[in-house]
Amino acid sequence: MIKKYLKWVVFGGLFLIPFVPFLVDSSLFFPFITTKAFAWRTIVEIIFGAWVILALFEPEYRPKKSIILYSLLSFMLIIGVADIFGVAPLKSFWSNYERMEGYITILHLGAFFIVISSVFKDKEWKAWWNTSLAASFLMVLYCFMQLAGVFEIHQGGVRVDGALGNAAYLAVYLLFHIFFALILYMRENRGSFMKWIYGILVFLQAVILYYTATRGAILGLLGGLLIVGILNFRNAEQKGVQKISRIGITLFVVLTVVFLLARNTDFVKNSAVLSRFSEISTSQIKTEGRSFIWPMAVKGVMEKPILGWGQDNFNYVFNEHYDPAMYRLEPWFDRAHNIFLDWAIAGGILGLLAYLFLYVALLVSIWKHDKDFSYLDRSIITGLISAYFFHNLFVFDHLISYILFISILAYVHSRTGTQNEVIKVIDNKKIIAFVSPVAVIGLIFVLYTVNLKPYIGNQSLIKALQAVQGNTESQQKTLGFFKTAYNNSRLGRPEVVEWLVTNAQPILSSNISTSDKNDYFTFSKEAINKQLEELPTDARYQIFAGTFFSKTGFPDEALKHLNIAKTLIPGKQAVYIELGSAYLNKGDATSALQSFKQAYELAPGYTTGQIVYLIGAIYAGDSGVVNQMSSIIPESTLVTDDRITSALMNTKNYNALVQLLRRRIDLKPTDPQGYIGLSATYIKMGDKNSAIGVLRNLEATIPSSTDQAEQYIKGIEDGTLK
């Protein structure tokens, strides 16, 4: 009886996995990532624990041996060693909430591979692929609802992202399922009902893939289908397939030529999807993030060529080789946006070769075992792997694509592997009696430490961030939520620390009690210091520490951390900007100006760098720099940036401030802030009549501001506003 229940657990869990991509829990931090990861890990842990006991009872469910299994185990071993000897082993093991990868995910992928490849036979595999395709059909329907405006596109814009929250993630999900459906389509008899179903599904998925506007996946699909066509160009076994292949290749060439001829037409330029392909050029590529981070990654591999830096440590390479011209891009990159460079960074040349050999092992297995796969099956799987390979040249993998890739490996392994005689002889009842309770205890422990505690910690982080934005009563609970998030799990702790110190200023300036503020500051200080003890060479957390201490009134402590950050990422303007701010908080305007100057000179075209250099000159009283920057910064920015007006107010440059605010009113007459700022300046100058006159002008120009203006006028007249 127990074997029956174990089978239900294992097979039931495996058939739940195709629906994991739909899971999104809005109560979690990074809900599109963490919800799926927590659910999938829980399923894998349960089915693996049940499988261990089942395999002891039933030899038919024990692992087989194959080149694919050995390749996967070699990859896991090499990456594990690379993580241990990498820059930050704990970080490499746990990863973070944003990615939910790390070695913990590799272990789960390995467990998933072992279970599904050991228990599934051809009948179960067909049912599982059909289940996954049924799930993909639901995803397609969801995406059509997004296109129709019924459901929102989570990323915004026009690129559909389904329940995955990212167009590129959805694209590779569809890419796999198009080829899955194509294999089953070609296996069906001509005119059968299921053949129609598979054909329609291929078409619908291709349409949605188009609307993801993911160039790598779309080109990968076309290239993969081209390879299928080339492999079947002389398919003597199936004349119909040979004919379709020749027509497809011809059509591919014609469409390519037509697109190249029409790429500059209005039709293409006005298409949100086609325009992304027409814009591909050498000059356009040079402005993208990949043009900066790929060379960085290559340099990083050359620095640690054998075993690399460990998983989730690309940021150290990014810090070391940061180019100041990257100010136009997102501030931090934790991936090389090329899976092969990512594995080369994580595991060095050995890690990259081990990863590449997974593709080799797969292709060798299908082409060597011609009795297990038809020629058409082999050609379609080859097309799929080629498409996936090409797509991965431009992106990094995520949980769902990992699962699908491992599924293909497991499928081929289960059909080509041979029985492992060593495992087959384990039939001792004493061993079974010992292993079974150990497996149950181990499962409970893993579920608690790997999923339950991190899940609670993740929810607590969201509650903390929500509490910060709430009223005083809510803000009083913020520290409690942060403490739960911090103490509950090692997974996500760096992100908890990041948000803890980032929100220090609003909490410390709120209306909560002084005792609560002191507790918040003390815990934040301890947390960021512990984070730096663990990751002393992570520039990002040195910057967070510097900013935290600067804004909480400890400029000397801030300068210590920011100067460390400057040595770790010397090309990043944000470091010099924070240094300048810390010097200003210390009252050292001369040193502040020097730091702001360095930020500006790293990339003179950077508007923020121009502004802070101007601000530094205002505080330092350097009229030459003030005039220089005032002539460079666009007037619309110059007169509307509140940081500049604050600097002029703080340094009592009232005449310059009056001119600036008058010009703001001229440029933006319907913005009340210009009038209010000008009135406040006149009050500081002791000119009450002019201050009231500006507010009267505000009432006349913007009638909706009358109540506010009258309140200010009353305050001026009775002397409460000074």
C-alpha positions as CSV (number, residue, x, y, z in Angstrom):
1,M,0.0,0.0,0.0
2,I,2.8,2.4,0.8
3,K,4.3,1.9,-2.6
4,K,1.0,3.0,-4.2
5,Y,0.9,6.2,-2.2
6,L,4.5,6.9,-3.0
7,K,3.7,6.6,-6.7
8,W,0.8,9.0,-6.4
9,V,3.1,11.5,-4.7
10,V,5.9,11.2,-7.3
11,F,3.7,11.2,-10.4
12,G,1.2,13.7,-9.0
13,G,4.0,16.1,-8.2
14,L,5.6,15.7,-11.6
15,F,2.4,16.5,-13.4
16,L,2.0,19.7,-11.3
17,I,5.2,21.1,-12.5
18,P,3.9,22.2,-16.0
19,F,1.6,24.6,-14.1
20,V,4.3,26.3,-12.0
21,P,4.8,29.1,-14.6
22,F,1.3,30.4,-13.7
23,L,2.0,30.9,-10.0
24,V,2.2,34.6,-8.9
25,D,1.8,35.5,-5.2
26,S,1.6,39.3,-4.9
27,S,2.4,39.1,-1.2
28,L,6.0,38.1,-2.1
29,F,9.0,40.2,-3.0
30,F,9.7,39.6,-6.8
31,P,6.5,37.6,-7.0
32,F,6.9,36.4,-10.6
33,I,10.2,34.8,-9.6
34,T,9.9,33.8,-6.0
35,T,6.4,32.3,-6.2
36,K,7.4,29.9,-8.9
37,A,10.7,29.0,-7.3
38,F,9.3,28.3,-3.8
39,A,6.5,26.1,-5.3
40,W,8.8,24.2,-7.6
41,R,11.4,23.6,-4.9
42,T,8.7,22.3,-2.6
43,I,7.4,19.9,-5.3
44,V,10.8,18.7,-6.1
45,E,11.8,18.1,-2.5
46,I,8.6,16.1,-1.8
47,I,8.8,14.0,-4.9
48,F,12.5,13.4,-4.4
49,G,12.0,12.2,-0.9
50,A,9.1,9.9,-2.0
51,W,11.2,8.7,-4.9
52,V,14.1,7.7,-2.7
53,I,11.9,5.3,-0.7
54,L,10.0,4.1,-3.8
55,A,13.3,3.3,-5.6
56,L,14.4,1.2,-2.7
57,F,11.2,-0.9,-3.1
58,E,11.0,-0.9,-6.9
59,P,14.2,-1.5,-8.9
60,E,12.4,-0.3,-12.1
61,Y,12.4,3.2,-10.7
62,R,16.1,3.4,-10.1
63,P,18.4,5.7,-12.2
64,K,19.9,4.6,-15.4
65,K,23.3,5.5,-16.7
66,S,24.1,7.5,-19.8
67,I,26.5,10.1,-21.1
68,I,23.8,12.7,-20.3
69,L,23.7,11.7,-16.6
70,Y,27.5,11.8,-16.3
71,S,27.6,15.1,-18.1
72,L,25.0,16.6,-15.7
73,L,26.8,15.2,-12.6
74,S,30.1,16.6,-13.9
75,F,28.6,20.0,-14.4
76,M,27.1,20.0,-10.9
77,L,30.4,18.9,-9.4
78,I,32.5,21.6,-11.2
79,I,30.1,24.4,-10.4
80,G,29.9,23.2,-6.8
81,V,33.6,23.4,-6.4
82,A,33.7,26.8,-8.2
83,D,31.1,28.1,-5.7
84,I,33.1,26.8,-2.7
85,F,36.3,28.5,-3.9
86,G,34.6,31.5,-5.4
87,V,34.4,35.1,-4.1
88,A,31.3,34.7,-1.9
89,P,30.4,31.0,-1.3
90,L,27.2,31.7,0.7
91,K,25.9,34.0,-1.9
92,S,26.7,31.5,-4.6
93,F,24.8,28.8,-2.8
94,W,21.6,30.8,-1.9
95,S,21.5,33.5,-4.6
96,N,18.8,36.1,-3.9
97,Y,15.1,36.8,-4.3
98,E,15.5,38.5,-7.6
99,R,17.1,35.5,-9.3
100,M,16.3,32.5,-7.0
101,E,19.2,30.6,-8.6
102,G,22.5,29.7,-6.9
103,Y,23.7,26.2,-6.2
104,I,20.5,25.4,-4.3
105,T,18.7,25.6,-7.7
106,I,21.3,23.4,-9.4
107,L,20.7,20.7,-6.7
108,H,17.0,20.9,-7.2
109,L,17.4,20.6,-11.0
110,G,19.6,17.5,-10.5
111,A,17.0,16.0,-8.2
112,F,14.2,16.7,-10.7
113,F,16.3,15.1,-13.5
114,I,16.9,12.0,-11.5
115,V,13.3,11.5,-10.5
116,I,11.6,12.2,-13.8
117,S,14.0,10.3,-15.9
118,S,13.8,7.3,-13.5
119,V,10.1,6.9,-13.2
120,F,8.8,8.0,-16.6
121,K,8.4,5.6,-19.5
122,D,7.2,6.5,-23.0
123,K,3.6,6.5,-21.9
124,E,4.1,8.9,-19.0
125,W,6.4,11.1,-21.1
126,K,3.7,11.6,-23.8
127,A,1.2,12.4,-21.1
128,W,3.6,14.8,-19.5
129,W,4.4,16.6,-22.8
130,N,0.7,16.9,-23.5
131,T,0.1,18.3,-20.0
132,S,2.8,20.9,-20.6
133,L,1.4,21.8,-24.0
134,A,-2.1,22.1,-22.4
135,A,-0.6,24.5,-19.9
136,S,1.2,26.4,-22.6
137,F,-2.2,26.8,-24.4
138,L,-3.6,28.4,-21.3
139,M,-0.6,30.7,-21.2
140,V,-1.3,31.6,-24.9
141,L,-4.9,32.4,-24.0
142,Y,-3.7,34.6,-21.2
143,C,-1.4,36.4,-23.6
144,F,-4.1,37.1,-26.1
145,M,-6.1,38.6,-23.2
146,Q,-3.1,40.9,-22.6
147,L,-3.1,41.9,-26.2
148,A,-6.8,42.6,-26.0
149,G,-6.3,44.8,-23.0
150,V,-8.3,42.5,-20.6
151,F,-5.2,41.7,-18.6
152,E,-2.3,44.1,-18.1
153,I,1.1,43.6,-19.5
154,H,3.2,43.6,-16.4
155,Q,6.3,45.2,-17.9
156,G,4.2,47.9,-19.6
157,G,4.5,48.6,-23.3
158,V,3.4,46.2,-26.0
159,R,5.6,43.2,-25.3
160,V,3.4,40.5,-23.9
161,D,4.9,38.7,-20.9
162,G,2.1,36.3,-19.8
163,A,2.3,35.0,-16.2
164,L,6.1,35.1,-16.3
165,G,6.3,38.9,-15.9
166,N,9.1,39.2,-18.5
167,A,8.8,39.0,-22.3
168,A,12.1,37.3,-22.7
169,Y,11.2,34.6,-20.2
170,L,7.9,34.0,-21.9
171,A,9.6,33.8,-25.3
172,V,11.9,31.0,-24.4
173,Y,9.0,29.2,-22.7
174,L,7.1,29.4,-26.0
175,L,10.1,28.4,-28.0
176,F,10.4,25.1,-26.2
177,H,6.7,24.4,-26.5
178,I,6.6,25.2,-30.2
179,F,9.1,22.4,-30.9
180,F,7.4,20.1,-28.4
181,A,4.1,20.5,-30.3
182,L,5.9,20.1,-33.6
183,I,7.4,16.8,-32.6
184,L,3.9,15.5,-31.5
185,Y,2.3,17.0,-34.6
186,M,4.7,15.1,-36.9
187,R,4.1,11.8,-35.0
188,E,0.3,12.0,-35.6
189,N,-1.3,10.3,-38.6
190,R,-2.4,12.6,-41.4
191,G,-5.9,14.1,-40.8
192,S,-6.1,13.0,-37.1
193,F,-7.9,15.3,-34.6
194,M,-4.8,15.6,-32.5
195,K,-2.7,16.6,-35.5
196,W,-5.0,19.6,-36.0
197,I,-4.7,20.4,-32.3
198,Y,-1.0,20.4,-32.3
199,G,-0.8,22.4,-35.6
200,I,-3.1,25.1,-34.3
201,L,-1.1,25.2,-31.0
202,V,2.1,25.7,-33.0
203,F,0.6,28.6,-34.9
204,L,-0.9,30.3,-31.8
205,Q,2.3,30.0,-29.9
206,A,4.3,31.4,-32.8
207,V,1.9,34.4,-32.9
208,I,2.4,35.1,-29.2
209,L,6.2,34.6,-29.6
210,Y,6.1,37.3,-32.3
211,Y,4.4,39.7,-29.9
212,T,7.0,39.2,-27.2
213,A,9.3,41.0,-29.6
214,T,12.2,39.0,-28.2
215,R,14.7,39.1,-31.1
216,G,16.9,36.2,-29.8
217,A,14.0,33.8,-29.4
218,I,12.3,34.7,-32.7
219,L,15.5,34.5,-34.7
220,G,16.3,31.3,-32.8
221,L,13.0,29.8,-33.8
222,L,13.5,30.7,-37.5
223,G,17.1,29.4,-37.3
224,G,16.0,26.2,-35.6
225,L,13.3,25.5,-38.2
226,L,15.8,26.2,-40.9
227,I,18.1,23.5,-39.4
228,V,15.2,21.1,-39.3
229,G,14.5,21.9,-42.9
230,I,18.1,21.4,-43.9
231,L,18.4,18.1,-42.0
232,N,15.2,16.9,-43.8
233,F,16.1,18.3,-47.2
234,R,17.1,14.8,-48.4
235,N,14.8,12.8,-46.1
236,A,14.3,9.8,-48.3
237,E,12.2,8.0,-45.6
238,Q,9.5,10.7,-45.7
239,K,9.0,12.3,-49.0
240,G,6.3,14.6,-47.7
241,V,8.6,16.0,-45.1
242,Q,11.3,16.4,-47.7
243,K,8.9,18.4,-49.8
244,I,7.8,20.6,-46.9
245,S,11.4,21.2,-45.9
246,R,12.3,22.4,-49.4
247,I,9.3,24.7,-49.5
248,G,10.2,26.0,-46.0
249,I,13.8,26.8,-46.9
250,T,12.7,28.6,-50.0
251,L,10.1,30.6,-48.0
252,F,12.7,31.5,-45.4
253,V,15.1,32.9,-48.0
254,V,12.3,34.9,-49.7
255,L,11.0,36.4,-46.5
256,T,14.5,37.3,-45.4
257,V,15.1,39.1,-48.7
258,V,11.7,40.8,-48.5
259,F,12.4,42.0,-45.0
260,L,15.8,43.4,-45.8
261,L,14.3,45.3,-48.8
262,A,11.4,46.6,-46.7
263,R,13.3,47.4,-43.4
264,N,13.2,51.1,-44.0
265,T,9.5,51.4,-45.0
266,D,6.9,53.0,-42.8
267,F,5.2,49.6,-42.4
268,V,8.2,48.1,-40.7
269,K,9.2,51.3,-38.7
270,N,5.6,51.6,-37.4
271,S,5.6,48.0,-36.2
272,A,6.5,47.6,-32.5
273,V,8.0,44.2,-33.3
274,L,9.5,44.5,-36.8
275,S,11.1,47.8,-35.9
276,R,13.2,46.1,-33.2
277,F,14.7,43.9,-36.0
278,S,15.1,46.8,-38.5
279,E,17.0,48.8,-35.9
280,I,19.7,46.2,-35.5
281,S,23.0,47.8,-36.6
282,T,26.6,48.2,-35.5
283,S,26.0,51.7,-34.1
284,Q,22.9,50.6,-32.2
285,I,24.6,47.6,-30.7
286,K,27.4,49.9,-29.4
287,T,24.9,51.7,-27.2
288,E,23.4,48.6,-25.6
289,G,24.4,47.1,-22.3
290,R,25.8,44.0,-23.9
291,S,28.5,46.0,-25.8
292,F,29.8,47.0,-22.3
293,I,29.2,43.9,-20.2
294,W,30.4,41.2,-22.7
295,P,33.9,42.6,-22.9
296,M,33.8,42.9,-19.1
297,A,32.9,39.3,-18.8
298,V,35.7,38.2,-21.1
299,K,38.2,40.1,-18.9
300,G,36.6,38.5,-15.8
301,V,37.1,35.0,-17.3
302,M,40.7,35.8,-18.1
303,E,41.3,36.9,-14.5
304,K,39.9,33.6,-13.1
305,P,40.1,31.2,-16.0
306,I,40.0,27.8,-14.3
307,L,37.0,27.8,-11.9
308,G,35.8,31.4,-12.2
309,W,34.2,33.6,-9.6
310,G,31.4,31.3,-8.4
311,Q,27.7,31.7,-9.1
312,D,26.0,35.1,-8.7
313,N,29.3,36.9,-8.6
314,F,29.3,38.7,-11.9
315,N,28.8,42.0,-10.0
316,Y,32.5,41.8,-8.8
317,V,33.6,41.8,-12.4
318,F,31.1,44.6,-13.2
319,N,32.5,46.7,-10.4
320,E,36.1,46.2,-11.4
321,H,35.6,47.0,-15.1
322,Y,32.8,49.5,-14.9
323,D,32.8,52.0,-17.8
324,P,31.7,55.5,-16.9
325,A,29.9,55.7,-20.2
326,M,27.4,53.2,-18.8
327,Y,25.6,56.0,-16.9
328,R,22.9,55.7,-19.6
329,L,22.1,52.2,-18.6
330,E,20.7,50.5,-15.5
331,P,22.9,51.1,-12.5
332,W,23.9,47.5,-11.7
333,F,24.3,44.4,-13.8
334,D,24.5,41.0,-12.1
335,R,24.5,38.9,-15.3
336,A,26.4,39.1,-18.6
337,H,23.2,38.6,-20.6
338,N,24.8,35.7,-22.4
339,I,24.4,32.3,-20.7
340,F,27.8,31.0,-21.9
341,L,29.7,34.0,-20.6
342,D,27.7,33.7,-17.4
343,W,28.8,30.1,-16.8
344,A,32.3,31.0,-17.8
345,I,32.2,33.7,-15.0
346,A,30.6,31.3,-12.5
347,G,32.7,28.3,-13.2
348,G,35.6,29.4,-15.4
349,I,36.6,27.4,-18.5
350,L,35.8,24.2,-16.8
351,G,32.3,25.3,-15.9
352,L,31.7,26.6,-19.4
353,L,32.9,23.3,-21.0
354,A,30.8,21.3,-18.6
355,Y,27.8,23.3,-19.5
356,L,28.5,23.1,-23.3
357,F,28.9,19.3,-23.0
358,L,25.3,19.0,-21.9
359,Y,24.3,20.1,-25.4
360,V,26.9,17.8,-26.9
361,A,25.8,14.8,-24.8
362,L,22.2,15.5,-25.8
363,L,22.9,15.6,-29.5
364,V,25.3,12.6,-29.4
365,S,22.6,10.6,-27.6
366,I,19.8,11.3,-30.1
367,W,21.9,10.8,-33.2
368,K,23.7,7.7,-31.8
369,H,20.6,5.9,-30.8
370,D,18.7,5.9,-34.0
371,K,16.5,3.0,-32.8
372,D,15.1,5.1,-30.0
373,F,14.2,8.2,-32.1
374,S,13.0,8.6,-35.6
375,Y,15.1,10.7,-38.0
376,L,12.4,13.4,-37.9
377,D,12.4,13.4,-34.1
378,R,16.1,13.8,-34.0
379,S,16.1,16.7,-36.5
380,I,13.4,18.5,-34.6
381,I,15.2,18.1,-31.2
382,T,18.3,19.3,-32.9
383,G,16.4,22.3,-34.2
384,L,15.1,23.0,-30.7
385,I,18.6,22.8,-29.1
386,S,20.0,25.1,-31.8
387,A,17.2,27.6,-31.3
388,Y,17.7,27.5,-27.5
389,F,21.5,27.9,-28.0
390,F,21.1,30.9,-30.2
391,H,18.5,32.5,-27.8
392,N,21.0,32.0,-24.9
393,L,23.6,34.0,-26.7
394,F,21.7,37.2,-25.7
395,V,20.0,36.3,-22.4
396,F,20.5,34.4,-19.2
397,D,18.4,31.4,-18.2
398,H,15.7,31.5,-15.6
399,L,13.9,28.8,-13.6
400,I,11.3,27.9,-16.2
401,S,13.8,27.6,-19.1
402,Y,16.1,25.5,-16.8
403,I,13.2,23.1,-16.1
404,L,12.4,22.8,-19.8
405,F,16.0,22.2,-20.8
406,I,16.5,19.6,-18.0
407,S,13.2,18.0,-19.1
408,I,14.6,17.4,-22.6
409,L,17.8,16.0,-21.1
410,A,15.8,13.7,-18.9
411,Y,13.6,12.6,-21.7
412,V,16.5,11.6,-24.0
413,H,18.4,10.1,-21.0
414,S,15.4,7.9,-20.1
415,R,15.1,6.5,-23.6
416,T,18.8,6.0,-24.2
417,G,20.2,5.1,-20.8
418,T,21.0,1.6,-19.5
419,Q,20.3,0.0,-16.2
420,N,22.9,0.7,-13.5
421,E,23.8,-2.7,-12.1
422,V,25.4,-1.2,-9.0
423,I,22.2,0.4,-8.0
424,K,20.1,-2.6,-9.0
425,V,21.5,-4.9,-6.3
426,I,20.4,-2.6,-3.4
427,D,17.5,-4.8,-2.1
428,N,18.5,-5.2,1.5
429,K,15.5,-4.7,3.8
430,K,17.6,-3.3,6.6
431,I,18.8,-0.6,4.2
432,I,15.2,0.2,3.2
433,A,14.2,0.3,6.9
434,F,17.1,2.7,7.7
435,V,16.8,5.0,4.7
436,S,13.0,5.5,4.8
437,P,12.9,7.4,8.1
438,V,16.0,9.3,7.3
439,A,14.4,10.4,4.0
440,V,11.3,11.6,5.8
441,I,13.3,13.5,8.4
442,G,15.6,15.0,5.8
443,L,12.5,16.1,3.7
444,I,11.0,17.9,6.7
445,F,14.3,19.6,7.5
446,V,14.8,20.7,3.9
447,L,11.2,21.9,3.4
448,Y,11.5,24.0,6.6
449,T,15.0,25.6,5.9
450,V,14.9,25.9,2.1
451,N,11.3,27.0,1.6
452,L,9.2,27.7,4.7
453,K,11.6,30.1,6.5
454,P,12.7,31.9,3.3
455,Y,9.0,32.2,2.3
456,I,8.1,33.8,5.6
457,G,11.2,36.1,5.4
458,N,10.2,37.1,1.9
459,Q,6.7,38.0,2.9
460,S,8.0,40.0,5.9
461,L,10.2,42.0,3.6
462,I,7.2,43.1,1.6
463,K,5.3,43.9,4.8
464,A,8.2,46.0,6.0
465,L,8.3,48.0,2.7
466,Q,4.5,48.5,2.9
467,A,4.8,49.6,6.5
468,V,7.3,52.3,5.6
469,Q,4.7,53.9,3.3
470,G,1.9,53.7,5.9
471,N,0.9,55.9,8.8
472,T,2.8,56.2,12.1
473,E,1.1,53.1,13.5
474,S,2.3,51.1,10.5
475,Q,5.8,52.6,10.6
476,Q,6.2,51.5,14.2
477,K,6.0,47.9,12.9
478,T,8.6,48.3,10.2
479,L,11.6,47.2,12.3
480,G,9.8,44.1,13.4
481,F,9.1,43.0,9.9
482,F,12.6,43.8,8.8
483,K,14.0,41.7,11.7
484,T,11.8,38.7,10.8
485,A,12.9,39.0,7.2
486,Y,16.6,39.3,8.2
487,N,16.7,36.5,10.8
488,N,14.4,34.0,9.1
489,S,16.6,33.1,6.2
490,R,20.0,33.5,4.6
491,L,18.3,33.6,1.3
492,G,17.5,37.2,0.5
493,R,19.3,38.7,3.4
494,P,21.4,41.1,1.3
495,E,18.2,42.5,-0.2
496,V,16.7,42.9,3.3
497,V,19.8,44.8,4.4
498,E,19.6,47.0,1.2
499,W,16.0,48.0,1.9
500,L,16.6,48.3,5.6
501,V,19.3,51.0,5.2
502,T,17.6,52.6,2.2
503,N,14.5,53.3,4.2
504,A,16.4,54.5,7.3
505,Q,15.9,58.2,6.4
506,P,12.0,58.1,6.1
507,I,11.7,56.0,9.2
508,L,14.1,58.2,11.3
509,S,12.3,61.4,10.1
510,S,8.8,59.9,10.8
511,N,6.7,60.5,13.9
512,I,7.5,57.2,15.6
513,S,9.0,57.3,19.1
514,T,12.6,58.2,19.7
515,S,13.1,54.8,21.3
516,D,11.8,53.1,18.1
517,K,14.1,55.3,15.9
518,N,17.1,54.4,18.0
519,D,16.3,50.7,17.7
520,Y,15.9,51.0,14.0
521,F,19.2,52.8,13.6
522,T,21.0,50.3,15.8
523,F,19.7,47.3,14.0
524,S,20.4,48.8,10.6
525,K,24.0,49.7,11.6
526,E,24.6,46.1,12.9
527,A,23.0,44.6,9.8
528,I,25.0,46.6,7.2
529,N,28.3,46.1,9.2
530,K,27.7,42.3,9.2
531,Q,26.9,42.4,5.5
532,L,30.2,44.1,4.9
533,E,32.0,41.6,7.0
534,E,30.7,38.9,4.8
535,L,31.0,40.8,1.5
536,P,33.8,43.3,2.1
537,T,34.7,43.8,-1.6
538,D,31.1,44.3,-2.8
539,A,31.1,47.9,-3.9
540,R,27.3,48.1,-3.9
541,Y,27.0,47.5,-0.2
542,Q,29.9,49.8,0.6
543,I,27.9,52.5,-1.2
544,F,24.7,51.6,0.7
545,A,26.7,51.8,4.0
546,G,28.2,55.2,3.0
547,T,24.8,56.6,2.1
548,F,23.2,55.3,5.2
549,F,25.8,56.8,7.6
550,S,25.8,60.1,5.6
551,K,22.1,60.6,5.8
552,T,21.9,59.6,9.5
553,G,24.5,62.2,10.6
554,F,27.8,60.2,10.6
555,P,29.8,61.7,7.7
556,D,33.2,60.4,8.8
557,E,31.9,56.8,8.9
558,A,30.2,57.4,5.6
559,L,33.5,58.7,4.0
560,K,35.3,55.5,5.2
561,H,32.9,53.2,3.3
562,L,32.6,55.5,0.3
563,N,36.3,55.7,-0.1
564,I,36.5,51.9,0.0
565,A,33.8,51.8,-2.7
566,K,35.8,54.2,-4.8
567,T,38.7,51.7,-4.9
568,L,36.3,48.9,-5.8
569,I,34.4,50.6,-8.6
570,P,36.5,53.7,-9.5
571,G,34.6,54.5,-12.7
572,K,31.1,54.8,-11.1
573,Q,29.8,58.4,-10.8
574,A,27.4,57.5,-8.0
575,V,30.3,56.9,-5.6
576,Y,31.7,60.4,-6.1
577,I,28.3,61.9,-5.9
578,E,27.7,60.2,-2.5
579,L,31.2,61.2,-1.4
580,G,30.4,64.8,-2.3
581,S,27.1,64.6,-0.3
582,A,29.0,63.2,2.7
583,Y,31.5,66.0,2.6
584,L,28.7,68.6,2.4
585,N,27.0,67.0,5.5
586,K,30.4,67.3,7.2
587,G,30.6,71.0,6.2
588,D,33.6,70.5,3.9
589,A,32.4,72.3,0.7
590,T,35.9,72.3,-0.9
591,S,36.2,68.5,-0.7
592,A,32.6,68.1,-1.9
593,L,33.3,70.2,-5.0
594,Q,36.4,68.1,-5.8
595,S,34.3,64.8,-5.5
596,F,31.5,66.3,-7.7
597,K,34.1,67.4,-10.2
598,Q,35.4,63.8,-10.5
599,A,31.9,62.6,-11.1
600,Y,31.4,65.2,-13.8
601,E,34.8,64.5,-15.5
602,L,34.2,60.7,-15.7
603,A,31.4,61.4,-18.2
604,P,30.8,65.1,-19.0
605,G,27.6,64.4,-20.9
606,Y,26.0,62.9,-17.8
607,T,23.3,65.4,-16.7
608,T,23.3,64.4,-13.1
609,G,27.0,64.8,-13.0
610,Q,26.7,68.3,-14.4
611,I,24.0,69.2,-11.8
612,V,26.0,68.0,-8.8
613,Y,29.1,69.7,-10.0
614,L,27.1,72.9,-10.2
615,I,25.7,72.3,-6.7
616,G,29.1,71.7,-5.4
617,A,30.3,75.0,-6.9
618,I,27.4,76.8,-5.3
619,Y,28.3,75.6,-1.9
620,A,32.0,76.2,-2.4
621,G,31.3,79.7,-3.8
622,D,33.1,78.9,-7.1
623,S,31.5,81.4,-9.5
624,G,33.6,80.2,-12.4
625,V,32.3,76.6,-12.2
626,V,28.8,78.0,-11.6
627,N,28.9,80.0,-14.8
628,Q,30.4,77.1,-16.7
629,M,27.8,74.5,-15.6
630,S,24.9,77.0,-16.0
631,S,25.8,77.4,-19.7
632,I,26.0,73.6,-20.2
633,I,22.9,72.3,-18.4
634,P,19.7,72.7,-20.4
635,E,17.7,75.7,-19.2
636,S,14.6,73.5,-18.6
637,T,16.6,71.3,-16.2
638,L,18.5,74.2,-14.6
639,V,15.4,76.1,-13.5
640,T,13.3,73.1,-12.4
641,D,15.8,71.0,-10.5
642,D,14.9,71.3,-6.8
643,R,18.4,70.3,-5.8
644,I,19.8,73.5,-7.4
645,T,17.2,75.7,-5.8
646,S,17.8,74.1,-2.4
647,A,21.6,74.7,-2.8
648,L,20.9,78.4,-3.6
649,M,18.5,78.7,-0.7
650,N,20.9,77.0,1.8
651,T,23.8,79.3,0.7
652,K,21.6,82.4,0.8
653,N,22.1,83.2,-2.9
654,Y,18.7,84.8,-2.9
655,N,19.2,87.1,-5.9
656,A,20.3,84.2,-8.1
657,L,17.5,82.1,-6.7
658,V,14.9,84.8,-7.5
659,Q,16.1,85.0,-11.1
660,L,16.0,81.2,-11.4
661,L,12.5,80.9,-10.0
662,R,11.1,83.8,-12.1
663,R,12.4,81.9,-15.2
664,R,10.8,78.7,-13.9
665,I,7.5,80.5,-13.7
666,D,8.0,81.8,-17.3
667,L,8.7,78.3,-18.6
668,K,6.1,76.5,-16.4
669,P,3.4,79.0,-15.5
670,T,0.9,76.3,-14.4
671,D,3.3,74.7,-11.9
672,P,2.5,76.1,-8.4
673,Q,5.9,75.1,-7.0
674,G,7.7,77.9,-8.8
675,Y,5.4,80.5,-7.2
676,I,5.7,79.0,-3.8
677,G,9.4,78.8,-4.0
678,L,9.8,82.4,-5.2
679,S,7.5,83.6,-2.4
680,A,9.5,81.7,0.2
681,T,12.7,83.3,-1.2
682,Y,11.2,86.8,-0.8
683,I,10.3,86.0,2.8
684,K,13.9,85.0,3.5
685,M,14.9,88.3,2.0
686,G,12.5,90.1,4.3
687,D,10.3,91.4,1.4
688,K,6.8,90.4,2.5
689,N,5.0,92.5,-0.1
690,S,6.8,90.8,-3.0
691,A,6.1,87.4,-1.4
692,I,2.4,88.2,-1.1
693,G,2.4,89.6,-4.7
694,V,3.7,86.3,-6.0
695,L,1.0,84.4,-4.2
696,R,-1.7,86.7,-5.6
697,N,-0.3,86.0,-9.1
698,L,-0.5,82.3,-8.3
699,E,-4.2,82.7,-7.4
700,A,-4.9,84.5,-10.7
701,T,-2.9,82.0,-12.8
702,I,-3.9,78.8,-11.1
703,P,-7.3,79.3,-9.4
704,S,-7.2,75.7,-8.0
705,S,-4.3,76.9,-5.8
706,T,-6.3,79.7,-4.2
707,D,-6.8,78.0,-0.8
708,Q,-3.2,77.1,-0.5
709,A,-2.1,80.6,-1.5
710,E,-4.4,82.2,1.0
711,Q,-3.1,80.0,3.8
712,Y,0.5,81.1,3.0
713,I,-0.6,84.8,2.8
714,K,-2.2,84.6,6.2
715,G,1.0,83.1,7.6
716,I,3.1,85.9,6.1
717,E,0.8,88.6,7.4
718,D,0.7,87.2,11.0
719,G,4.4,86.4,11.0
720,T,4.1,82.6,11.4
721,L,5.9,82.1,8.0
722,K,9.4,83.4,8.1
